[in-house]
Amino acid sequence: MKIAVVGAGYVGLVSGACFAEFGFEVVCVDKDPEKIRRLRLGEIPIHEPGLDTLAAASQRAGRLTFSDDLAAGVRGAQVGLIAVGTPTRRGEDAADLAFVMEAARQIALAMDGFTVVVTKSTVPVGTARMLAALIRETRPDADFEVAANPEFLREGSAVEDFLRPDRVVVGVDSPRARERMERLYRPLMVRDVPVLFTGFETAEIIKYAANAFLATRIGFINEIADICEEVGADIAAVTRGMGLDRRIGQHYLQPGPGFGGSCFPKDTRALVSISREAGVPSRIVESVVAANEARKERLVDRVTAAVGDQLSGLRIGVLGVAFKADTDDMREAAALSLVPALQARGAVVQAYDPVAMKAAAALLPGVVWCTDAYEAVAGAEAAVVLTEWNEFRGLDLRRLAAAMRRPVMIDFRNIYSPADIERTPFVYHSVGRPRHCGAIPADELASPRRARTLT
């Protein structure tokens, strides 16, 4: 079976490579000729662990190809999978479906033979029926069905999520569409992966409901962490105590600087828009959106309080700028709120991220980009941990402190424990825990002899 994937972005590339791994013939189509040129050379334009290896193997086997000619890519395909962007409309909360509608129109013009047109992009309720009407209008003679097949891919583990998913959700309204989608997902069904078939609207709302619920957990635990700080409780023990309840579990109970990325911010706002259009209050999700935005805006106040009110002329080292580890995605990243706010207060920001600095450079002008974490904090008044990269967990904290003008750390990801800090001079600020001061005096650490010993 041939699959045409329209859109060679994050969802399209992961889906295309994984379907090719299942043994299908897959062509990924994108209107950007330069992107297609690079993909043909084996250059994956996004950082996603395992994707480059997976795609290369299928390219060598001839199962995965790339094209900027949509008509040629769709011809002969039994499935046309739409994986284009659905950004938030400017000045609104609703998703912009312009790219989705145009992709469907072009698929309609190019399809030959019975084709199932599948929305893989996250789309508002009612989109599948809109696409069916558009295709019928564009090609009255077309033999087609539509399916809604939302993705549930976590950036940083998307390949694993696709190949070994918790479930697959498929919205259809005809036996023909169901039969073809069963064929598409047979490699997972034979491994007893749950494949839930529903109607269009149900499948579309499942995606938004799942993301909004996870975002709500993050927003909730961030507020509990703030309470912990004021009353002297430890958020790590609190979340452990909560998570041992089987009804709650441990996932998405890690406090931090606020959620970001391509899904949670966009999808929570879109769900608010959907609820408004339906005339149904969505107070919980509205509050989650507002609380997350406010949390990012307050990050600079936490840094300022830790350093001492005045940031003008001071150096602040930022460790990590991607919205989460194992990705170079800067969409809705906390760094996009914190770094400009630090600069506006007169601070000089020097930063390091293992993979996201190239993507971040155009978004964060004026930042001094560094080659590693130690250079990023050199001469700094504070080190700010914004992304939970594993390499930061393995840093020599004494060497890190020795490089700084003042050993102050604001760890927005709680990647260190009080025990990690105990034998360092750091004044350590984390999220939802009491401030912790290290045991080695800063003046002793700063002495040439001590510095040589520790480094």
C-alpha positions, 0 to 999 in steps of 0.5 A: 500500500502506498501512503502519501504524507503531505507535510514533511514537518515534525508529525509528517516526518515521524509518521512517514518514517514509521509507516515505512518501517511497517513496510509500506511505500511512503512518499513525504511531500513538502512544498519547500524544495530546499527541505526536500533536497536535504531530506533526500541527502539524509539530513533530518531538519528536526532533532528527534532521537532515533528518527534519522536512523529509522528514516535512513534505513527505509530510504536505503530500502526504497520504502521512503522517498521525498518529493516537492511535487504533490500531484506526483506523490498522491497519484497511486496512493491509497492513503493521503495523510495530511500532516501540515501545520495548524497554528493559532490564528493571529489574534485568536485562540482558534486553530488556523486550518488554511494549510489543512484545507489547501492540502485536502484540495490538492489531494482531491485534484491529484487522487486516482482510485479509491483514496482515504484522506486522513487528518493527522494534524490536530484539528478542531471538531468538525474538520473531517466533515468540512474536508469531505465537503471540500473534496466533493466540491473540488472533485465531484467524481472522486472516489474517497473517504475521510478519516480523523487520526490524531497523533499522540507523539511526545517530542523527544520520544516520538518514534517510540510513541509511534511504534509502541503507542498506548493506543491509536484513535481513528474516526471514520463514518464508513466501513470502507474507511475503517477497512483501509485504516485497519490495514494501515494499522495492522502491524500494531493491531497484531501486537494487541495495541488498542485501536479505538474506532469512533466517529469523526467528532469523537476522535477530534475531541479526544486529542484536545481532551487528552492534551488539555488534561495533561496541561491541567496536571502541569498547571495544577502541580505548579500551583501546589509547588508555589504553596509548598514554597510558602509553607515549607513543604517539599514538592518532591515528597508531595508528588510522590505521595500523590502519585502512589495513588493509582487513580493519580499516578506519577506522570506529568506531576513535575513542577517547572517553568510552565509548559511549552512546545507545539501542542499544549499551549496551542491545543488548550487555546484551541479547546477554549475556542471550540468550547466558546463556539459550542456555547459551553463554558470551559473555565478549567482550561481557560484558567490553565492557559492563563496560569501558564502564561502568568507563570512564564511572565513571573520567571524573571521576578524569581531570578531577580529575587534570587540575585538581589533586585538589580540586574543591570550590568550583571551576567546571568548564565542560562542552561537550556533554551529548548522548551524541553529536553531531547528536542530543538523545538523553541515554540512557546519555550520558557526562554522566550519569556525569561531571556528578553525580560532579563535583558530588559532589566539590563542583564547580559545573558549568556546561554548554552543548549546542547541542540537548540542554539541554532533554532534559538539564535534568531528568536533571542537576539543579543544572547551570548551563545556559549560552547558548554555549560561552564562557559555559560556561567563564567563570571555570572551572578546566577545560573538558571536551569531552564531545560532538563537536559541529562548532561546538566545532571552530570555537571561538576557543580563545584567547577560550575560554582568556581567559574561564577562571580557568585554561586547562585543557582535557580533550578526551574527543573529541580534536576538537583537534590539537596544532597547534590548541593550539600558539598558545594557553595551554591545558594540553591533556589528550586521549585516547590522546595526550601532554599538550600545553601551548600556547605563549602564557603564561597571564599574558600572555593574562590581561592586559587588553591581550592579552584585548582583542587576542584577543577 
